[in-house]
């Protein structure tokens, strides 16, 4: 019985040491370097978030003379592009297709960055397969 208690104490000690040594990297499961880059970017904010569904719709903006690129932060499978559009500080991020991807990406943008507004940029889908707008009553 005493031997079993000693083994349990030893295991608890090992688990505690592992948890404490990894605690500094446990903030949202993001690496410390990414959190530092986010904090640095936020010090230059606030930004206007521009959420774009795909490259087809993002490329014209990236290639526009109005857009000036600054830095990029990659995390959570997204690329957050910092820059300016007509002297306004912006963060461009591609969502991928679907409402779920747009919601997740927008939430990441709002949760991690100093954003004063969000624009969903691109072609809007239509819930009506006939492509018609509902008539006013």
N, C-alpha and C positions, 0 to 999 in steps of 0.2 A: 504494500500500500504506500509506503514512504517513497519507494522507487517511482511509483506511478505519479505521485504528487510532484516529485522532482522533475520528471519528464514534462508534465503539463506546465509547470512554472517555466521551464527552459523554452518550451514552444511559445508560450505567451510572451516571454522576453524577446524571442526572435521576431515574432510577428510585430511587436511594438517597435522594435528597432527598424524594421523594414518600413512600417507605416510612417514613422517620424522622418526617416531619411527621404521618403518620397513625397512628403507633405508639401514641399515648396512647389512641386510640379502638378499639384492636384487642382489648381484653380481652373475649373471648367474644362479640364483635360487638354488645355492648350500649353504648348511649350513656353518657357519663360521668355525666350527671344520673341515669340509672337506677341505675348502680352506686352512686352516692352515696346515693340513696334506700334501696337494699337495705342498705347498711352502716349507715345510721341506724336502719332497722327492726331489724336484727340486734342493735344495741346495746341494744334494749329487750326482747330475747328471753330465754329460749327460748319458743317457741310450740308449741301443739298444732295440727297441720295437719289440716284437715277438707276432704276431697276429695269433690266432689259431681258427679254426672254431668250434670245439666241444670237449667234454671231451675225446672221444675216441682217438683223436689225441693229446690232452694235457696231459693225464695221463702218457704216457711213459716219457715225459720230466719232469713232476713233480716228478716221481719216480726214475729218473736217479740220479746216484751219482755225476754227473756233475753239477746238479742244487742245489744251496743252497738258501733256502727261507729266506727272511728278513721280510718284512711287507706287508700288504694288505690294499688297499684303495677301498672301494665300493662306486660308485655313478653312476647315469644315467643307472641303471640296469646292470652295468658291474662290474666285480671284477678285479682290476689291482693288479697283484702280482709282488712284487719287490724281486729281488734276484740277484744271479750271476750264470752264466754258464761259466765254465772254466775261472773264474776270471774276466769275462766281466760283467759289470752291465747291467741288463736286466729288462724290464717290460713285463710280460706275460699277455695277455688278451684274453679271449674267445669271439668270435664275434657272434656265432650262425650261422646257415646256411643262405645263400643267399648273393648276391653281395651287396644288400642294407645294411644288417647288418654289413658286412665287411667294407663298406665305412663309415658308421656312427661310428663304433668303432675305426677305424683308425683315423678319424677326431678328435674324443675325445682325443685319445692318443697324437696326434700332437698338439692339441690346449691347452691342460692342462699341459703336461709334457715336460721336457727338453730331447728331443729325437734326437739322431744324425743319426738314420737310422731305417728302418722298414723291418722286414722279415715276409712274410706271410708263415706260417709253416703248413704243412699238405698235404693231398691229393688234388691235383689240379683237378677240374672238367674239362670235355671236352665238348666243344660246338658241336662237331661232334658226333651224336648218334651212328655212326658206330665205333667210337673209333679210327679213323685213323687220322694221321697228314696229312695236305695238302702237296701235292708233289711240290717240287721246279720246276719252269719253266726253 
